[in-house]
Each structure stands twice: as C-alpha cells, then as structure tokens.
Amino acid sequence: MEYVVVALCLLGALVLLNLLLTLGLVRRMRHQDELIAETRHKGQHRSPSGLPNDVPVPEFATVTVEGQDLTRSWLTDGTTAVGFIAGDCPSCEAQLHAFVDLLKQRRKEENKSLVVLVEVPGMLPETEKELVGTFDGLATMTKESLGGTLQTAFRVRAYPAFFLIDAEGVVVSSGNTPDILLDGDPARP
C-alpha cells in the first residue's frame, strides 16, 4: 500500500510539473507571436535575406540568357528592378503574376528590370522553359544555380526576393513581394 501512495504522489508531482511547463510554453509562444506580429507590422515587406536598404550592390559579372555580359555598371543607368525567382518554388509561383504585371508596367515606362532564374536541383526542363518564356521581352534575364554570382552579390538565401536599385547601384528597397518595387521607387509620387 505504501508503494501505491508513493507512486501516486510521484505521479501527481509529475502531472503538476508538466502543467507548469505547458503553461510556461504557452506564455512564451504568445510572446513570440506578439514579436512576430510587431515585426511584420513594422516591415511587412522586408525579405529575410538579401542586401539591406541603402547598401550598394557589390561588383559582379555574369551572362544573360542571350549571351550578353552583365556587370554592376548595367544597374547604374536609372532605377532597376531585380527579381530572384527559383524554379519549382511555391512562394515564387504565388508572386509570379504580380511580378509579371509589374514588369509590364515598368517596360511601358522604359525602366530596366532584371530577372534571375535560380535553377534548383530537380527542376524540370519544362518549368525552366515556361519561366524563361514568361519573362521574355519583359526583362533582361539570367539563369544560375543555387549560390550563383548574383545570389552571392545580393546575399539572397530565400526566394522569391525583389530589389529596387537606384541609379548609383544602391538598394532602395528589398523584400519578398514585388510590390516593394513600387513602394520604394523614387520616380513614383
């Protein structure tokens, strides 16, 4: 009988300890949710990766899909929208329509745009052809593997990523939705 009482007391103590730990975890999760909500409210467009605003884009050299050389100096002729799109990326697919619409608008206004298609392992050739066709005539386009030259220069680690670059090659705005390309454009009222 004594063993049963001791076992029940231990079990009761474990239940109380579990309850206290659960309440502490719930409290901490609420605090974490508040921090996340506050961060989203302050900078809802901010990308988790990439060059921060007011930082010049470092030197780079790559080649477009048409075979033309592309360097940082190409960015310094007016404002340039830059978008990094990864193949087979659900988040990229969700932003694709808005990005294409924005590129069409920038094209009408004779502003430059650059699309970087990031080729991920396992990406189907059909997906690549479809994406290249989507941006054909709308923007200068490059293709590169994960960790490529432009991704390194722009410090991109998450997709999609969008940047607006001013005439001096400095990041005006950056984020993970294409609307930052409108919000930060100094040529817009």
C-alpha positions as CSV (number, residue, x, y, z in Angstrom):
1,M,0.0,0.0,0.0
2,E,2.9,2.3,0.8
3,Y,4.2,1.9,-2.7
4,V,0.9,2.8,-4.2
5,V,0.8,6.0,-2.2
6,V,4.3,7.0,-3.1
7,A,3.7,6.2,-6.8
8,L,0.5,8.3,-6.8
9,C,2.4,11.2,-5.1
10,L,5.2,11.0,-7.7
11,L,2.6,10.8,-10.5
12,G,0.8,13.8,-9.1
13,A,4.1,15.8,-8.9
14,L,4.9,14.9,-12.5
15,V,1.5,16.0,-13.6
16,L,1.9,19.3,-11.8
17,L,5.4,19.8,-13.3
18,N,4.0,19.0,-16.8
19,L,1.2,21.5,-16.2
20,L,3.7,24.2,-15.2
21,L,5.9,23.6,-18.2
22,T,2.9,23.6,-20.5
23,L,1.7,27.0,-19.1
24,G,5.3,28.4,-19.5
25,L,5.4,27.2,-23.1
26,V,2.1,28.7,-23.9
27,R,3.2,32.0,-22.3
28,R,6.4,32.0,-24.3
29,M,4.6,31.2,-27.6
30,R,2.2,34.1,-27.0
31,H,5.2,36.4,-26.5
32,Q,6.8,35.1,-29.7
33,D,3.6,35.7,-31.6
34,E,3.5,39.3,-30.4
35,L,7.1,39.8,-31.5
36,I,6.4,38.3,-35.0
37,A,3.2,40.5,-35.4
38,E,5.2,43.6,-34.4
39,T,8.0,42.8,-36.8
40,R,5.5,42.2,-39.6
41,H,3.8,45.4,-38.9
42,K,7.0,47.5,-38.9
43,G,8.5,46.0,-42.0
44,Q,5.9,43.7,-43.6
45,H,7.8,43.6,-46.9
46,R,11.3,43.0,-45.6
47,S,12.9,40.0,-47.0
48,P,14.5,37.5,-44.6
49,S,17.6,37.6,-46.8
50,G,19.3,40.0,-49.1
51,L,21.1,43.3,-49.1
52,P,19.6,45.8,-46.8
53,N,18.4,49.2,-48.0
54,D,20.9,51.9,-48.6
55,V,23.7,49.4,-49.3
56,P,25.5,49.5,-52.7
57,V,25.3,46.3,-54.8
58,P,28.9,44.8,-54.9
59,E,30.6,44.2,-58.2
60,F,29.5,41.1,-60.1
61,A,29.9,39.7,-63.6
62,T,27.6,37.2,-65.3
63,V,26.0,36.5,-68.6
64,T,22.4,36.9,-69.7
65,V,20.3,34.1,-71.4
66,E,21.0,35.9,-74.7
67,G,24.8,35.6,-74.1
68,Q,25.5,39.3,-73.2
69,D,27.8,40.2,-70.4
70,L,26.1,41.7,-67.4
71,T,28.0,43.6,-64.7
72,R,27.2,46.0,-61.9
73,S,27.6,49.0,-64.2
74,W,24.4,47.9,-66.0
75,L,22.5,48.7,-62.8
76,T,23.7,52.3,-62.7
77,D,21.5,53.7,-65.6
78,G,18.3,54.7,-63.9
79,T,16.3,52.6,-61.4
80,T,16.4,48.9,-61.9
81,A,14.0,46.2,-60.6
82,V,15.7,42.9,-59.8
83,G,13.8,39.7,-59.0
84,F,15.1,36.3,-58.0
85,I,12.8,33.5,-58.9
86,A,13.5,29.9,-58.1
87,G,12.1,27.1,-60.2
88,D,9.6,24.8,-58.5
89,C,9.1,27.3,-55.7
90,P,5.5,27.6,-54.4
91,S,6.1,31.1,-53.0
92,C,7.6,32.2,-56.3
93,E,4.6,30.8,-58.2
94,A,2.3,32.8,-55.8
95,Q,4.1,36.0,-56.6
96,L,4.7,35.4,-60.3
97,H,1.5,37.1,-61.7
98,A,2.1,40.3,-59.7
99,F,5.7,40.4,-60.7
100,V,4.9,39.9,-64.4
101,D,2.3,42.7,-64.2
102,L,4.8,45.0,-62.5
103,L,7.4,44.2,-65.2
104,K,4.9,45.0,-67.9
105,Q,4.3,48.4,-66.3
106,R,8.0,49.1,-65.9
107,R,8.5,48.1,-69.5
108,K,5.9,50.7,-70.6
109,E,7.7,53.3,-68.6
110,E,11.0,52.3,-70.2
111,N,12.5,51.2,-66.8
112,K,15.0,48.4,-66.6
113,S,14.3,45.1,-65.0
114,L,16.4,42.0,-64.3
115,V,15.1,38.6,-63.6
116,V,17.4,35.9,-62.1
117,L,16.1,32.4,-62.6
118,V,17.6,30.2,-59.9
119,E,17.9,26.6,-61.2
120,V,17.2,24.3,-58.3
121,P,18.1,20.6,-58.2
122,G,15.3,18.6,-59.7
123,M,13.8,21.5,-61.6
124,L,12.0,20.2,-64.7
125,P,13.2,21.5,-68.1
126,E,9.6,22.4,-68.9
127,T,9.4,24.6,-65.8
128,E,12.6,26.4,-66.9
129,K,11.3,26.9,-70.5
130,E,8.0,28.2,-69.1
131,L,9.7,30.7,-66.8
132,V,12.1,31.9,-69.5
133,G,9.1,32.4,-71.8
134,T,7.1,34.2,-69.2
135,F,9.8,36.9,-68.8
136,D,10.8,37.0,-72.5
137,G,10.6,40.6,-73.7
138,L,9.8,42.0,-70.2
139,A,13.2,42.0,-68.6
140,T,16.8,41.1,-69.0
141,M,17.2,37.5,-67.7
142,T,20.0,35.4,-66.3
143,K,20.0,31.8,-65.1
144,E,22.2,30.4,-62.4
145,S,22.5,27.5,-60.0
146,L,21.9,27.9,-56.2
147,G,24.6,30.1,-54.7
148,G,25.4,31.7,-58.1
149,T,27.2,35.0,-58.7
150,L,24.1,37.3,-58.5
151,Q,22.7,35.5,-55.4
152,T,26.0,36.0,-53.7
153,A,26.3,39.7,-54.7
154,F,22.7,40.4,-53.5
155,R,23.0,38.0,-50.5
156,V,19.9,36.1,-51.4
157,R,19.1,33.0,-49.4
158,A,15.3,32.8,-49.7
159,Y,13.0,33.0,-52.7
160,P,11.4,35.0,-54.1
161,A,13.5,38.1,-53.5
162,F,13.0,41.5,-55.0
163,F,15.2,44.6,-55.0
164,L,14.8,48.1,-56.4
165,I,18.2,49.6,-57.2
166,D,18.8,53.4,-57.8
167,A,21.0,55.0,-60.5
168,E,24.1,54.8,-58.2
169,G,23.7,51.0,-57.8
170,V,22.3,51.3,-54.2
171,V,19.4,49.2,-52.8
172,V,16.4,51.5,-52.4
173,S,14.0,48.8,-51.2
174,S,14.0,45.0,-50.9
175,G,11.6,42.3,-49.9
176,N,9.8,39.1,-50.7
177,T,6.9,40.6,-52.6
178,P,7.1,42.5,-55.8
179,D,5.0,45.4,-54.5
180,I,8.2,46.8,-52.8
181,L,9.4,47.6,-56.3
182,L,6.5,50.2,-56.4
183,D,6.7,51.3,-52.8
184,G,10.3,52.3,-52.9
185,D,10.6,53.7,-56.4
186,P,11.9,57.3,-56.1
187,A,10.4,58.1,-59.6
188,R,6.9,57.4,-58.3
189,P,4.9,60.0,-56.5
